Structure formats: C-alpha cells, structure tokens
C-alpha cells in the first residue's frame, strides 16, 4: 500500500468493516481492507483505508450513518 491511502475505520469485527466498505462504495468511495488480526490468537484489528482525497467525505459518511 502506498502513501495515498489513509485509515478511516477500525474494528475487531470483520462484518462491521465490510458494512462500512459497502456504504462507502455506495457513495462512490473506493476502499481497501487490511486485516491485521492474528489468525491464531484472534487478536488485532481490521482496518479500512480510503484515498487521501476521500478521507473527509468518508469520515462524514461514517459518522452520519452512525456505523
């Protein structure tokens, strides 16, 4: 991943990150999921990144939708 992406959402639950990703896609915002959860210990977080150009819009949508 290059420097053009910025984290806008994290969760320990994959389904929540997938919901946020779908909401952003419905608003024409491309996003990438980075799973940092350890598969053996089931610890860590799943992160959602968007382009730096879309950060403010993405955060606004996430807050508005109360996700």
Phi and psi restraints in degrees (value plus and minus 20) as a CYANA .aco file:
   2 UNK   PHI    -113.8   -73.8
   2 UNK   PSI    -196.6  -156.6
   3 UNK   PHI     -94.4   -54.4
   3 UNK   PSI     -21.6    18.4
   4 UNK   PHI    -102.8   -62.8
   4 UNK   PSI     -23.0    17.0
   5 UNK   PHI    -129.7   -89.7
   5 UNK   PSI     123.8   163.8
   6 UNK   PHI    -154.9  -114.9
   6 UNK   PSI     119.8   159.8
   7 UNK   PHI     -92.6   -52.6
   7 UNK   PSI     111.1   151.1
   8 UNK   PHI    -141.9  -101.9
   8 UNK   PSI     -31.2     8.8
   9 UNK   PHI    -178.1  -138.1
   9 UNK   PSI     121.9   161.9
  10 UNK   PHI    -159.0  -119.0
  10 UNK   PSI     131.6   171.6
  11 UNK   PHI    -180.4  -140.4
  11 UNK   PSI     139.2   179.2
  12 UNK   PHI    -110.6   -70.6
  12 UNK   PSI     -26.3    13.7
  13 UNK   PHI    -128.1   -88.1
  13 UNK   PSI      97.7   137.7
  14 UNK   PHI     -81.1   -41.1
  14 UNK   PSI     -58.6   -18.6
  15 UNK   PHI     -83.2   -43.2
  15 UNK   PSI     -53.8   -13.8
  16 UNK   PHI     -86.8   -46.8
  16 UNK   PSI     -61.7   -21.7
  17 UNK   PHI     -85.2   -45.2
  17 UNK   PSI     -59.4   -19.4
  18 UNK   PHI     -84.0   -44.0
  18 UNK   PSI     -57.2   -17.2
  19 UNK   PHI     -85.1   -45.1
  19 UNK   PSI     -65.8   -25.8
  20 UNK   PHI     -82.0   -42.0
  20 UNK   PSI     -62.1   -22.1
  21 UNK   PHI     -79.1   -39.1
  21 UNK   PSI     -63.5   -23.5
  22 UNK   PHI     -84.8   -44.8
  22 UNK   PSI     -61.6   -21.6
  23 UNK   PHI     -83.0   -43.0
  23 UNK   PSI     -63.2   -23.2
  24 UNK   PHI     -84.8   -44.8
  24 UNK   PSI     -61.1   -21.1
  25 UNK   PHI     -82.6   -42.6
  25 UNK   PSI     -55.9   -15.9
  26 UNK   PHI     -85.5   -45.5
  26 UNK   PSI     -38.8     1.2
  27 UNK   PHI    -126.0   -86.0
  27 UNK   PSI       1.2    41.2
  28 UNK   PHI      40.1    80.1
  28 UNK   PSI      18.1    58.1
  29 UNK   PHI    -136.1   -96.1
  29 UNK   PSI      98.0   138.0
  30 UNK   PHI     -96.1   -56.1
  30 UNK   PSI     119.1   159.1
  31 UNK   PHI    -160.5  -120.5
  31 UNK   PSI     141.3   181.3
  32 UNK   PHI    -149.6  -109.6
  32 UNK   PSI     115.5   155.5
  33 UNK   PHI    -118.3   -78.3
  33 UNK   PSI     112.8   152.8
  34 UNK   PHI    -141.6  -101.6
  34 UNK   PSI      90.9   130.9
  35 UNK   PHI    -110.0   -70.0
  35 UNK   PSI      90.4   130.4
  36 UNK   PHI    -125.2   -85.2
  36 UNK   PSI      -2.9    37.1
  37 UNK   PHI    -100.6   -60.6
  37 UNK   PSI     109.4   149.4
  38 UNK   PHI     -92.6   -52.6
  38 UNK   PSI     102.5   142.5
  39 UNK   PHI     -90.1   -50.1
  39 UNK   PSI     -43.1    -3.1
  40 UNK   PHI    -104.3   -64.3
  40 UNK   PSI     -67.8   -27.8
  41 UNK   PHI    -112.4   -72.4
  41 UNK   PSI     -31.3     8.7
  42 UNK   PHI      35.6    75.6
  42 UNK   PSI      18.7    58.7
  43 UNK   PHI    -136.5   -96.5
  43 UNK   PSI     132.1   172.1
  44 UNK   PHI      97.8   137.8
  44 UNK   PSI    -196.2  -156.2
  45 UNK   PHI    -147.7  -107.7
  45 UNK   PSI     141.4   181.4
  46 UNK   PHI    -129.8   -89.8
  46 UNK   PSI     107.7   147.7
  47 UNK   PHI    -132.6   -92.6
  47 UNK   PSI     126.9   166.9
  48 UNK   PHI    -138.4   -98.4
  48 UNK   PSI     106.9   146.9
  49 UNK   PHI    -137.0   -97.0
  49 UNK   PSI     126.2   166.2
  50 UNK   PHI    -150.8  -110.8
  50 UNK   PSI     145.5   185.5
  51 UNK   PHI     -80.6   -40.6
  51 UNK   PSI     125.1   165.1
  52 UNK   PHI     -75.9   -35.9
  52 UNK   PSI     -50.2   -10.2
  53 UNK   PHI     -88.1   -48.1
  53 UNK   PSI     -42.3    -2.3
  54 UNK   PHI    -126.3   -86.3
  54 UNK   PSI     -16.8    23.2
  55 UNK   PHI     -78.7   -38.7
  55 UNK   PSI     -71.9   -31.9
  56 UNK   PHI     -82.3   -42.3
  56 UNK   PSI     -64.6   -24.6
  57 UNK   PHI     -81.8   -41.8
  57 UNK   PSI     -63.3   -23.3
  58 UNK   PHI     -83.6   -43.6
  58 UNK   PSI     -66.3   -26.3
  59 UNK   PHI     -83.3   -43.3
  59 UNK   PSI     -60.7   -20.7
  60 UNK   PHI     -80.1   -40.1
  60 UNK   PSI     -64.6   -24.6
  61 UNK   PHI     -85.4   -45.4
  61 UNK   PSI     -64.3   -24.3
  62 UNK   PHI     -80.8   -40.8
  62 UNK   PSI     -64.0   -24.0
  63 UNK   PHI     -88.2   -48.2
  63 UNK   PSI     -60.4   -20.4
  64 UNK   PHI     -84.3   -44.3
  64 UNK   PSI     -60.8   -20.8
  65 UNK   PHI    -100.1   -60.1
  65 UNK   PSI     -27.7    12.3
  66 UNK   PHI      33.1    73.1
  66 UNK   PSI      28.9    68.9
